Structures are given as structure tokens and as C-alpha cells.
Amino acid sequence: MALQPIKYSRRRDLPLKQIMALYRANGWSAADKPRQLKRGLRNSDELVTAWDGRRLVGLGNAITDGSLVVYYPHLLVHPEYQARGIGRRILEQLLLKYAEVHQQILVAEPQAARFYRRLGFKRAGKALALEIFQGHEHLRKTKAKRKAVRPGVPS
Ligand SMILES: CC(C)(COP(=O)(O)OP(=O)(O)OC[C@H]1O[C@@H](n2cnc3c(N)ncnc32)[C@H](O)[C@@H]1OP(=O)(O)O)[C@@H](O)C(=O)NCCC(=O)NCCS
């Protein structure tokens, strides 16, 4: 059976159930705050979504000061649809819109860093990404890393 083409949209009225399915499939903690998540996506300066028919399979958003800086908080593709060019298409649409902005910035998960590099992002020199985060994803990784460099220490 032929796959139907993925369609891209800038619509804002995303069904909460579909948002939750996408975020939960990727294990992102934002799914624990459904109302805030839906509102945050709706309030973004730009929101690009990918659809397989009526199914939401990917999204990326942008927030900006409208002048100098744009930040890309979320980019995610449903695991069943990854590695098919969807993430690239979403990000390219965002990059095109903000091409003239002085600083385009994001926080990359280690497994996604190569993906972003291919699309033109570089490490921010010696700058560190710092955050106050109520989610668990980054904390988990930090602890795992600490354990990895101190193998002799009982947990
Ligand atoms: C990272 C993510 C958004 C990429 O989207 P995707 O649709 O799977 O990626 P694409 O198919 O568009 O890949 C685009 C290019 O990046 C490469 N790529 C994709 N994921 C990669 C990875 N993890 N490591 C290295 N290269 C990768 C592809 O080979 C492709 O290269 P090409 O265009 O030269 O062939 C997606 O895999 C995802 O949602 N991952 C889980 C959530 C996540 O980590 N999001 C990023 C948060 S920082």
C-alpha cells in the first residue's frame, strides 16, 4: 500500500489528545501539564505541524522577541515516523521564517545534536545551556552521566 504524503500546517487548534499522544510517545515531561502545553503551543510565535492524514506526527515551535532572538523550544516527531525527513522539513520551515534573526537558539538533546548540526546549528562556543526545569528528562541524563564517570561508587 502506498504511503500518503505527509502534510505540513501552521494551524493552531491542535486537538489535545493528539498533542498528548505525540509527547507521550517521545516520553517528554511536558505531557504531564496538558493545559499548559496546549496553551504554550498555541501562544508560540510559530508552530509547524506534520500530519499523516488526520494524525499529528510531528511538530516544532518558535518563540521570539520579534526582533533579535528566536528560540526553538520543541521539535519532535512520533517514533513511528522518525528518519523520514519530517523533522528536517519542520525545522527548515522555521529556519526560513527566521532567517534574518541575529540569534537562533535551541537546547539539543545529545542524540539530536548531529541532526541539528546538519541543519546549520553549531555549538555556542564555550557557552553553557543553563535552566531551571521542572521536568525530569535532563536530570535523569545528568545522574546517569555522573554514575558513568564514577563506576566504583555504590548507588
Ligand atoms: C530529532 C528528530 C526531531 C529528527 O527528526 P526526524 O524526522 O527523525 O529526522 P529527519 O528524518 O528529518 O532527518 C534529517 C537528517 O538528520 C539525520 N538525523 C536524524 N536524526 C538523527 C540523529 N539522531 N543522529 C544523526 N543524524 C540524524 C538524518 O539522517 C537526516 O539526514 P539527511 O537529510 O542528510 O538524510 C526526531 O528524531 C525526534 O523527534 N527525536 C526525539 C525527540 C528529540 O530528540 N527531539 C529533539 C529535541 S532537542
The ligand as a MOL file (V3000), in Angstrom:
LIG
                    3D

  0  0  0     0  0            999 V3000
M  V30 BEGIN CTAB
M  V30 COUNTS 48 50 0 0 0
M  V30 BEGIN ATOM
M  V30 1 C 15.4520 14.5900 16.3160 0
M  V30 2 C 14.1940 14.4750 15.4430 0
M  V30 3 C 13.3400 15.7200 15.5950 0
M  V30 4 C 14.6820 14.3740 13.9690 0
M  V30 5 O 13.5410 14.2680 13.1340 0
M  V30 6 P 13.4580 13.1060 12.0880 0
M  V30 7 O 12.2410 13.2990 11.2710 0
M  V30 8 O 13.6160 11.8080 12.7690 0
M  V30 9 O 14.7860 13.3750 11.2280 0
M  V30 10 P 14.9020 13.5010 9.6440 0
M  V30 11 O 14.4310 12.2390 9.0400 0
M  V30 12 O 14.2670 14.7510 9.1880 0
M  V30 13 O 16.4740 13.6170 9.4880 0
M  V30 14 C 17.0770 14.7170 8.8700 0
M  V30 15 C 18.5510 14.4450 8.7550 0
M  V30 16 O 19.1350 14.2950 10.0440 0
M  V30 17 C 19.6810 12.9980 10.1950 0
M  V30 18 N 19.3310 12.5530 11.5280 0
M  V30 19 C 18.1060 12.4210 12.0620 0
M  V30 20 N 18.1760 12.0240 13.3490 0
M  V30 21 C 19.4940 11.8990 13.6080 0
M  V30 22 C 20.2310 11.5040 14.7360 0
M  V30 23 N 19.6530 11.1660 15.8830 0
M  V30 24 N 21.5720 11.4830 14.6540 0
M  V30 25 C 22.1770 11.8260 13.4960 0
M  V30 26 N 21.5500 12.2090 12.3830 0
M  V30 27 C 20.2200 12.2410 12.4400 0
M  V30 28 C 19.0700 12.1480 9.1190 0
M  V30 29 O 19.9180 11.1050 8.6960 0
M  V30 30 C 18.8290 13.1540 8.0340 0
M  V30 31 O 19.9940 13.3990 7.2910 0
M  V30 32 P 19.8920 13.6500 5.6980 0
M  V30 33 O 18.8460 14.6980 5.4960 0
M  V30 34 O 21.2650 14.0640 5.3190 0
M  V30 35 O 19.4670 12.3390 5.1410 0
M  V30 36 C 13.3750 13.2130 15.7540 0
M  V30 37 O 14.1520 12.0770 15.5440 0
M  V30 38 C 12.7760 13.2050 17.1530 0
M  V30 39 O 11.6710 13.6630 17.3540 0
M  V30 40 N 13.5190 12.6250 18.1270 0
M  V30 41 C 13.0070 12.5130 19.5040 0
M  V30 42 C 12.7790 13.8730 20.1380 0
M  V30 43 C 14.0330 14.7210 20.0870 0
M  V30 44 O 15.1270 14.2710 20.4400 0
M  V30 45 N 13.8450 15.9680 19.6370 0
M  V30 46 C 14.9130 16.9430 19.6230 0
M  V30 47 C 14.9340 17.6080 20.9580 0
M  V30 48 S 16.3730 18.5130 21.2420 0
M  V30 END ATOM
M  V30 BEGIN BOND
M  V30 1 1 1 2
M  V30 2 1 2 3
M  V30 3 1 2 4
M  V30 4 1 2 36
M  V30 5 1 4 5
M  V30 6 1 5 6
M  V30 7 2 6 7
M  V30 8 1 6 8
M  V30 9 1 6 9
M  V30 10 1 9 10
M  V30 11 2 10 11
M  V30 12 1 10 12
M  V30 13 1 10 13
M  V30 14 1 13 14
M  V30 15 1 14 15
M  V30 16 1 15 16
M  V30 17 1 15 30
M  V30 18 1 16 17
M  V30 19 1 17 18
M  V30 20 1 17 28
M  V30 21 1 18 19
M  V30 22 1 18 27
M  V30 23 2 19 20
M  V30 24 1 20 21
M  V30 25 1 21 22
M  V30 26 2 21 27
M  V30 27 1 22 23
M  V30 28 2 22 24
M  V30 29 1 24 25
M  V30 30 2 25 26
M  V30 31 1 26 27
M  V30 32 1 28 29
M  V30 33 1 28 30
M  V30 34 1 30 31
M  V30 35 1 31 32
M  V30 36 2 32 33
M  V30 37 1 32 34
M  V30 38 1 32 35
M  V30 39 1 36 37
M  V30 40 1 36 38
M  V30 41 2 38 39
M  V30 42 1 38 40
M  V30 43 1 40 41
M  V30 44 1 41 42
M  V30 45 1 42 43
M  V30 46 2 43 44
M  V30 47 1 43 45
M  V30 48 1 45 46
M  V30 49 1 46 47
M  V30 50 1 47 48
M  V30 END BOND
M  V30 END CTAB
M  END
